[in-house]
Amino acid sequence: MEQTLSIIKPDGVGRALIGEVIKRFEANDIKIVAMKMVHMSKQQAEGFYAVHRERPFFNSLTDFMCSGPAVVMVLEGENVIARNRDLMGATNYEEAAAGTIRKDFATSIERNIVHGSDAPETAAFEIGYFFNAFEIMS
């Protein structure tokens, strides 16, 4: 079974979309094996998004990610990385397919409700950033 990290970003939490996002995972046979709410500090957000440090959007992204609580989850299932990314839709919500989380709820390219790992190596790092082995009920 493959695992991936999913984050309901501060905009999704603030707009009371936690249940809607979880409902979509469960309706698509994606199992949640760990979940918690966190409020990242600027330093924690910078560590999580370190791969984007040289990008022009790094500061606004990390400011946004520490602007309020977020829900972090470990998802599990067959091909769960690709399936989660399909459910999320394109990063740019204007290009996302109809019925995806981002198309339905995002308000900007940055305030796009959810984050999901893009590869097994990324998922391993991201899961380890927020969870230890005792917290994952695989």
Backbone as ProteinMPNN parsed JSONL, in Angstrom:
{"seq_chain_A": "MEQTLSIIKPDGVGRALIGEVIKRFEANDIKIVAMKMVHMSKQQAEGFYAVHRERPFFNSLTDFMCSGPAVVMVLEGENVIARNRDLMGATNYEEAAAGTIRKDFATSIERNIVHGSDAPETAAFEIGYFFNAFEIMS", "coords_chain_A": {"N_chain_A": [[0.838, -1.19, 0.0], [0.524, 2.175, -0.838], [1.522, 5.329, 0.536], [0.733, 8.771, 1.231], [1.135, 12.292, 1.878], [-1.325, 14.599, 2.856], [-2.526, 17.888, 3.026], [-4.9, 19.988, 4.434], [-5.122, 23.172, 3.822], [-4.661, 26.413, 5.519], [-6.715, 28.089, 4.429], [-8.713, 26.282, 3.677], [-9.344, 25.124, 6.162], [-10.2, 27.413, 7.535], [-12.467, 28.054, 6.093], [-14.197, 26.073, 6.733], [-14.025, 23.546, 5.401], [-13.029, 21.06, 5.957], [-14.472, 18.64, 6.465], [-15.69, 18.249, 3.949], [-13.469, 17.783, 2.269], [-12.385, 15.443, 3.436], [-14.581, 13.744, 3.068], [-14.495, 13.425, 0.296], [-12.115, 11.991, -0.011], [-12.766, 9.585, 1.331], [-14.966, 8.725, -0.202], [-13.674, 7.906, -2.418], [-12.324, 5.63, -1.8], [-9.963, 6.079, -0.332], [-7.927, 5.711, 2.334], [-7.643, 7.198, 5.518], [-4.939, 7.237, 7.558], [-3.631, 8.585, 9.521], [-4.026, 11.657, 11.277], [-4.043, 15.105, 12.113], [-4.414, 18.377, 13.588], [-2.518, 21.236, 12.977], [-0.635, 24.2, 13.714], [1.5, 25.804, 12.0], [4.671, 27.317, 12.608], [6.495, 30.098, 11.21], [9.1, 29.255, 10.717], [8.769, 26.451, 10.693], [7.083, 26.159, 8.459], [8.809, 27.118, 6.478], [10.767, 25.131, 6.594], [9.317, 22.887, 5.773], [8.617, 23.591, 3.149], [11.112, 23.885, 1.973], [12.261, 23.02, -0.423], [11.313, 24.797, -2.254], [12.622, 27.146, -1.761], [14.14, 28.964, -3.368], [12.316, 29.956, -5.126], [10.122, 32.526, -6.416], [7.69, 32.713, -5.067], [8.047, 31.751, -2.518], [8.181, 33.147, 0.041], [5.582, 34.292, 0.296], [4.054, 31.969, 0.2], [4.954, 30.534, 2.489], [4.302, 32.374, 4.481], [1.507, 32.355, 4.213], [0.981, 29.636, 4.861], [1.515, 29.563, 7.558], [-0.419, 31.131, 8.596], [-2.681, 30.291, 9.873], [-4.459, 27.478, 11.371], [-3.882, 24.169, 10.039], [-4.85, 21.036, 8.596], [-3.23, 18.049, 8.732], [-2.67, 14.981, 7.086], [-2.109, 11.476, 6.724], [-2.525, 9.582, 3.973], [-3.645, 6.486, 2.615], [-3.478, 3.858, 0.237], [-4.038, 1.992, -2.826], [-2.026, 3.196, -5.388], [-2.172, 5.794, -4.329], [-0.93, 8.323, -4.331], [-1.104, 9.36, -6.987], [-3.905, 9.185, -7.293], [-4.824, 10.901, -5.265], [-3.762, 13.309, -6.204], [-5.215, 13.58, -8.549], [-7.789, 13.962, -7.457], [-7.365, 16.386, -6.12], [-6.816, 18.215, -8.198], [-5.434, 20.495, -10.671], [-2.687, 22.629, -9.679], [-3.038, 25.351, -10.285], [-6.045, 26.544, -9.895], [-7.778, 27.488, -11.852], [-7.17, 25.989, -14.039], [-7.84, 23.505, -13.271], [-9.609, 20.38, -13.374], [-13.161, 19.998, -13.722], [-15.098, 19.361, -10.817], [-12.998, 18.717, -9.155], [-11.207, 19.218, -6.042], [-9.78, 21.646, -5.917], [-10.834, 23.08, -8.126], [-13.462, 23.341, -7.318], [-13.289, 24.775, -4.874], [-11.016, 26.491, -4.488], [-9.59, 29.799, -4.239], [-7.487, 31.201, -5.224], [-4.275, 30.748, -6.83], [-2.487, 30.222, -4.806], [-4.053, 30.039, -2.499], [-5.378, 27.433, -2.47], [-6.668, 25.384, -1.16], [-5.738, 22.628, -0.684], [-2.843, 20.49, -0.218], [-0.725, 18.055, -1.643], [1.512, 15.286, -1.673], [3.893, 14.731, -4.325], [5.343, 12.561, -5.246], [6.743, 9.308, -4.405], [9.162, 9.638, -2.9], [9.014, 12.288, -2.042], [6.673, 12.087, -0.549], [7.529, 10.41, 1.548], [9.388, 12.084, 2.898], [7.673, 14.244, 3.575], [5.616, 13.046, 5.123], [7.157, 12.149, 7.28], [7.878, 14.612, 8.29], [5.739, 15.562, 9.732], [4.665, 13.412, 11.199], [5.278, 10.649, 13.448], [6.216, 7.15, 13.539], [4.524, 5.875, 15.384], [2.173, 7.264, 15.262], [0.843, 6.615, 12.98], [-1.652, 4.686, 11.705], [-1.545, 2.266, 10.068]], "CA_chain_A": [[0.0, 0.0, 0.0], [1.243, 3.439, -0.943], [1.085, 6.397, 1.428], [1.029, 10.137, 0.811], [0.706, 13.324, 2.811], [-2.296, 15.579, 2.397], [-2.753, 19.004, 3.946], [-5.964, 20.957, 4.2], [-4.413, 24.412, 4.129], [-5.42, 27.34, 6.374], [-7.941, 28.587, 3.801], [-9.705, 25.216, 3.763], [-9.766, 25.025, 7.561], [-10.927, 28.636, 7.857], [-13.756, 28.065, 5.392], [-14.942, 24.898, 7.2], [-14.065, 22.552, 4.322], [-12.358, 19.829, 6.384], [-15.367, 17.51, 6.234], [-15.878, 18.063, 2.506], [-12.259, 17.165, 1.719], [-12.335, 14.069, 3.945], [-15.659, 13.016, 2.386], [-14.034, 13.068, -1.056], [-11.147, 10.893, 0.125], [-13.468, 8.353, 1.702], [-15.804, 8.318, -1.329], [-12.779, 7.348, -3.431], [-11.601, 4.503, -1.178], [-8.669, 6.488, 0.2], [-7.977, 5.535, 3.784], [-6.863, 8.13, 6.343], [-4.288, 6.421, 8.589], [-3.148, 9.513, 10.548], [-4.565, 12.989, 11.042], [-3.994, 16.052, 13.225], [-4.42, 19.795, 13.249], [-1.283, 21.912, 13.373], [-0.496, 25.612, 13.345], [2.934, 25.907, 11.758], [5.407, 28.569, 12.736], [7.151, 30.482, 9.952], [10.268, 28.374, 10.572], [8.29, 25.124, 10.31], [6.608, 26.253, 7.074], [9.999, 27.232, 5.635], [11.394, 23.807, 6.552], [8.485, 21.996, 4.977], [8.676, 24.013, 1.749], [12.505, 24.235, 1.671], [12.537, 22.722, -1.826], [10.894, 25.968, -3.04], [13.268, 28.323, -1.171], [14.619, 29.908, -4.389], [11.213, 30.379, -5.985], [9.618, 33.854, -6.04], [6.495, 32.62, -4.218], [8.392, 31.091, -1.259], [7.798, 33.926, 1.228], [4.124, 34.401, 0.416], [3.554, 30.631, 0.514], [5.225, 30.188, 3.888], [3.464, 33.275, 5.293], [0.149, 31.822, 4.153], [0.872, 28.347, 5.539], [1.553, 29.752, 9.018], [-1.432, 32.136, 8.925], [-3.757, 29.669, 10.632], [-4.307, 26.028, 11.488], [-4.021, 23.287, 8.884], [-5.049, 19.632, 8.948], [-2.3, 17.183, 8.017], [-3.139, 13.601, 7.079], [-1.448, 10.447, 5.932], [-3.503, 8.821, 3.203], [-3.111, 5.189, 2.196], [-4.271, 3.115, -0.733], [-3.383, 1.659, -4.088], [-1.781, 4.361, -6.253], [-2.81, 6.916, -3.625], [-0.334, 9.613, -4.706], [-1.742, 9.8, -8.231], [-5.342, 9.335, -7.065], [-5.022, 12.133, -4.5], [-3.476, 14.453, -7.074], [-6.38, 13.712, -9.438], [-8.878, 14.541, -6.66], [-7.048, 17.782, -5.826], [-6.853, 19.027, -9.407], [-4.232, 21.271, -10.983], [-2.308, 23.664, -8.711], [-3.779, 26.539, -10.709], [-7.447, 26.13, -9.85], [-8.454, 27.845, -13.102], [-6.873, 24.923, -14.989], [-8.241, 22.235, -12.673], [-10.785, 19.736, -13.955], [-14.43, 20.146, -13.005], [-15.324, 18.368, -9.781], [-11.844, 18.53, -8.277], [-11.236, 20.045, -4.84], [-9.313, 23.0, -6.218], [-11.788, 23.744, -9.022], [-14.681, 23.631, -6.57], [-13.161, 25.585, -3.663], [-9.878, 27.414, -4.425], [-9.854, 31.203, -4.573], [-6.292, 31.696, -5.914], [-3.295, 29.683, -7.046], [-1.876, 29.925, -3.517], [-5.144, 29.642, -1.592], [-6.011, 26.386, -3.272], [-7.31, 24.46, -0.233], [-5.048, 21.383, -0.327], [-1.508, 20.131, -0.676], [-0.492, 16.612, -1.671], [2.832, 14.861, -2.138], [3.911, 14.483, -5.766], [6.127, 11.368, -5.577], [7.015, 8.507, -3.203], [10.253, 10.214, -2.106], [8.454, 13.488, -1.419], [5.717, 11.625, 0.46], [8.28, 9.913, 2.708], [9.886, 13.258, 3.624], [6.57, 15.045, 4.104], [4.983, 12.295, 6.209], [8.087, 12.2, 8.405], [7.941, 15.985, 8.813], [4.614, 15.791, 10.644], [4.221, 12.226, 11.941], [6.21, 9.568, 13.746], [5.651, 5.842, 13.218], [3.49, 5.51, 16.35], [0.962, 8.015, 14.964], [0.271, 6.147, 11.718], [-2.418, 3.453, 11.963], [-1.601, 1.576, 8.773]], "C_chain_A": [[0.878, 1.248, 0.0], [0.66, 4.437, 0.053], [1.49, 7.745, 0.851], [0.592, 11.094, 1.907], [-0.304, 14.226, 2.122], [-2.412, 16.652, 3.461], [-3.994, 19.757, 3.495], [-5.388, 22.265, 4.728], [-5.275, 25.354, 4.979], [-6.696, 27.896, 5.743], [-9.049, 27.55, 3.85], [-10.238, 25.04, 5.17], [-10.641, 26.229, 7.915], [-12.303, 28.713, 7.214], [-14.595, 26.83, 5.709], [-15.123, 23.846, 6.107], [-13.403, 21.228, 4.699], [-13.225, 18.609, 6.051], [-15.568, 17.209, 4.763], [-14.667, 17.369, 1.883], [-12.174, 15.703, 2.163], [-13.393, 13.209, 3.258], [-15.223, 12.569, 0.992], [-12.991, 11.961, -1.013], [-11.882, 9.578, 0.36], [-14.353, 7.837, 0.567], [-14.982, 7.678, -2.442], [-11.884, 6.256, -2.876], [-10.169, 4.85, -0.795], [-8.788, 6.482, 1.713], [-7.101, 6.581, 4.479], [-6.283, 7.313, 7.494], [-3.621, 7.263, 9.672], [-3.711, 10.883, 10.212], [-4.401, 13.832, 12.305], [-4.04, 17.472, 12.691], [-3.147, 20.417, 13.795], [-1.397, 23.388, 13.014], [1.013, 25.847, 13.228], [3.463, 27.293, 12.085], [6.006, 28.891, 11.363], [8.33, 29.548, 9.681], [9.842, 26.969, 10.14], [7.798, 25.124, 8.856], [7.789, 26.344, 6.109], [10.717, 25.89, 5.525], [10.628, 22.851, 5.667], [8.614, 22.31, 3.487], [10.092, 24.39, 1.302], [12.859, 24.004, 0.204], [12.185, 23.913, -2.727], [11.599, 27.256, -2.61], [13.688, 29.369, -2.211], [13.512, 30.431, -5.304], [10.647, 31.722, -5.505], [8.423, 33.814, -5.091], [6.783, 32.059, -2.831], [7.902, 31.858, -0.029], [6.289, 34.038, 1.376], [3.514, 33.041, 0.761], [3.765, 30.291, 1.985], [4.475, 31.111, 4.843], [2.032, 32.748, 5.358], [0.016, 30.539, 4.978], [0.978, 28.469, 7.057], [0.511, 30.778, 9.471], [-2.594, 31.589, 9.746], [-3.558, 28.178, 10.691], [-4.517, 25.316, 10.152], [-4.243, 21.868, 9.403], [-4.11, 18.808, 8.079], [-2.767, 15.737, 8.178], [-2.182, 12.715, 6.304], [-2.565, 9.636, 5.289], [-2.853, 7.534, 2.725], [-4.066, 4.536, 1.209], [-3.445, 2.777, -1.952], [-3.226, 2.936, -4.91], [-2.281, 5.665, -5.64], [-2.203, 8.275, -3.982], [-1.035, 10.161, -5.95], [-3.241, 10.043, -8.028], [-5.642, 10.606, -6.278], [-4.787, 13.356, -5.382], [-4.611, 14.668, -8.081], [-7.546, 14.363, -8.704], [-8.638, 16.024, -6.373], [-7.255, 18.666, -7.042], [-5.562, 19.814, -9.56], [-3.977, 22.337, -9.928], [-3.013, 24.981, -9.022], [-5.245, 26.133, -10.842], [-8.219, 26.463, -11.125], [-8.24, 26.788, -14.178], [-7.318, 23.556, -14.48], [-9.512, 21.699, -13.334], [-12.013, 19.97, -13.082], [-14.581, 19.016, -11.991], [-14.144, 18.092, -8.878], [-11.946, 19.499, -7.099], [-10.852, 21.487, -5.174], [-10.275, 23.744, -7.133], [-13.017, 24.189, -8.24], [-14.501, 24.673, -5.469], [-12.034, 26.614, -3.64], [-10.29, 28.827, -4.819], [-8.646, 31.869, -5.244], [-5.339, 30.528, -6.083], [-2.618, 29.282, -5.732], [-2.906, 29.427, -2.519], [-5.998, 28.611, -2.317], [-6.422, 25.165, -2.429], [-6.44, 23.303, 0.237], [-3.633, 21.311, -0.891], [-1.448, 18.616, -0.696], [0.886, 16.31, -2.213], [2.766, 14.507, -3.619], [4.67, 13.231, -6.184], [6.395, 10.581, -4.291], [8.107, 9.092, -2.308], [9.779, 11.463, -1.362], [7.504, 13.095, -0.295], [6.446, 11.156, 1.712], [8.813, 11.073, 3.542], [8.742, 13.983, 4.314], [5.843, 14.343, 5.249], [5.854, 12.365, 7.455], [8.204, 13.578, 9.037], [6.878, 16.201, 9.884], [4.266, 14.615, 11.562], [5.386, 11.312, 12.281], [5.482, 8.249, 13.531], [4.505, 5.442, 14.138], [2.144, 6.199, 16.053], [0.232, 7.524, 13.726], [-0.349, 4.768, 11.94], [-2.623, 2.676, 10.664], [-2.188, 0.189, 8.927]], "O_chain_A": [[1.849, 1.345, 0.751], [-0.529, 4.399, 0.372], [2.452, 7.852, 0.091], [-0.223, 10.745, 2.761], [-0.151, 14.571, 0.951], [-2.398, 16.359, 4.657], [-4.127, 20.117, 2.325], [-5.193, 22.433, 5.931], [-6.473, 25.125, 5.141], [-7.667, 28.151, 6.455], [-10.212, 27.902, 4.045], [-11.435, 24.832, 5.364], [-11.7, 26.074, 8.523], [-13.202, 29.369, 7.739], [-15.59, 26.566, 5.034], [-16.219, 23.321, 5.908], [-13.235, 20.361, 3.842], [-12.752, 17.66, 5.426], [-15.613, 16.045, 4.366], [-14.824, 16.466, 1.061], [-11.917, 14.822, 1.342], [-13.121, 12.061, 2.904], [-15.547, 11.462, 0.561], [-12.979, 11.086, -1.879], [-11.644, 8.587, -0.33], [-14.476, 6.624, 0.394], [-15.526, 6.99, -3.305], [-10.811, 5.987, -3.417], [-9.268, 4.021, -0.916], [-9.639, 7.158, 2.292], [-5.962, 6.816, 4.077], [-7.025, 6.761, 8.307], [-3.099, 6.714, 10.642], [-3.861, 11.242, 9.044], [-4.592, 13.345, 13.419], [-3.751, 17.736, 11.524], [-2.75, 20.157, 14.931], [-2.158, 23.77, 12.125], [1.704, 26.059, 14.225], [2.793, 28.302, 11.868], [6.015, 28.045, 10.469], [8.532, 29.105, 8.55], [10.502, 26.363, 9.296], [8.072, 24.183, 8.11], [7.776, 25.721, 5.047], [11.225, 25.553, 4.456], [11.22, 22.093, 4.899], [8.709, 21.401, 2.663], [10.249, 25.144, 0.342], [13.684, 24.732, -0.349], [12.703, 24.024, -3.838], [11.217, 28.343, -3.045], [13.59, 30.565, -1.937], [13.769, 31.269, -6.168], [10.691, 32.018, -4.311], [8.171, 34.788, -4.381], [5.857, 31.902, -2.035], [7.272, 31.271, 0.85], [5.769, 33.891, 2.482], [2.558, 32.971, 1.533], [2.847, 29.811, 2.65], [4.053, 30.672, 5.913], [1.425, 32.702, 6.428], [-0.958, 30.375, 5.714], [0.565, 27.557, 7.772], [0.557, 31.242, 10.61], [-3.405, 32.359, 10.26], [-2.596, 27.656, 10.127], [-5.228, 25.797, 9.269], [-3.861, 21.547, 10.528], [-4.179, 18.856, 6.851], [-3.2, 15.323, 9.254], [-1.532, 13.152, 5.354], [-3.429, 9.082, 5.969], [-1.651, 7.498, 2.462], [-5.287, 4.646, 1.326], [-2.303, 3.217, -2.095], [-4.193, 3.673, -5.103], [-2.761, 6.543, -6.356], [-2.905, 9.284, -3.937], [-1.502, 11.3, -5.954], [-3.781, 11.02, -8.549], [-6.603, 11.313, -6.583], [-5.537, 14.329, -5.309], [-4.929, 15.806, -8.425], [-8.223, 15.225, -9.264], [-9.574, 16.824, -6.379], [-7.815, 19.756, -6.925], [-4.703, 19.797, -8.678], [-4.915, 22.887, -9.35], [-3.524, 25.646, -8.121], [-5.627, 25.457, -11.798], [-9.204, 25.798, -11.445], [-9.025, 26.692, -15.121], [-7.185, 22.558, -15.188], [-10.367, 22.46, -13.787], [-11.911, 20.119, -11.864], [-14.239, 17.866, -12.268], [-14.262, 17.316, -7.93], [-12.685, 20.482, -7.158], [-11.526, 22.43, -4.758], [-10.51, 24.935, -6.931], [-13.55, 25.276, -8.468], [-15.449, 25.39, -5.149], [-12.089, 27.542, -2.833], [-11.206, 29.028, -5.617], [-8.764, 32.974, -5.774], [-5.567, 29.446, -5.542], [-2.221, 28.129, -5.566], [-2.643, 28.484, -1.772], [-7.137, 28.859, -2.712], [-6.509, 24.05, -2.944], [-6.399, 23.016, 1.433], [-3.284, 21.963, -1.876], [-2.059, 17.96, 0.148], [1.374, 16.998, -3.109], [1.737, 14.049, -4.116], [4.647, 12.867, -7.36], [6.283, 11.136, -3.198], [7.989, 9.045, -1.084], [10.11, 11.662, -0.193], [7.523, 13.693, 0.781], [6.024, 11.472, 2.824], [8.704, 11.05, 4.768], [8.828, 14.302, 5.5], [5.491, 14.981, 6.241], [5.357, 12.61, 8.554], [8.59, 13.695, 10.2], [7.1, 16.947, 10.838], [3.634, 14.813, 12.599], [6.352, 11.202, 11.526], [4.263, 8.232, 13.36], [3.597, 4.731, 13.707], [1.102, 5.762, 16.54], [-0.882, 7.968, 13.449], [0.334, 3.814, 12.312], [-3.754, 2.464, 10.227], [-2.313, -0.541, 7.944]]}, "name": "protein", "num_of_chains": 1, "seq": "MEQTLSIIKPDGVGRALIGEVIKRFEANDIKIVAMKMVHMSKQQAEGFYAVHRERPFFNSLTDFMCSGPAVVMVLEGENVIARNRDLMGATNYEEAAAGTIRKDFATSIERNIVHGSDAPETAAFEIGYFFNAFEIMS"}
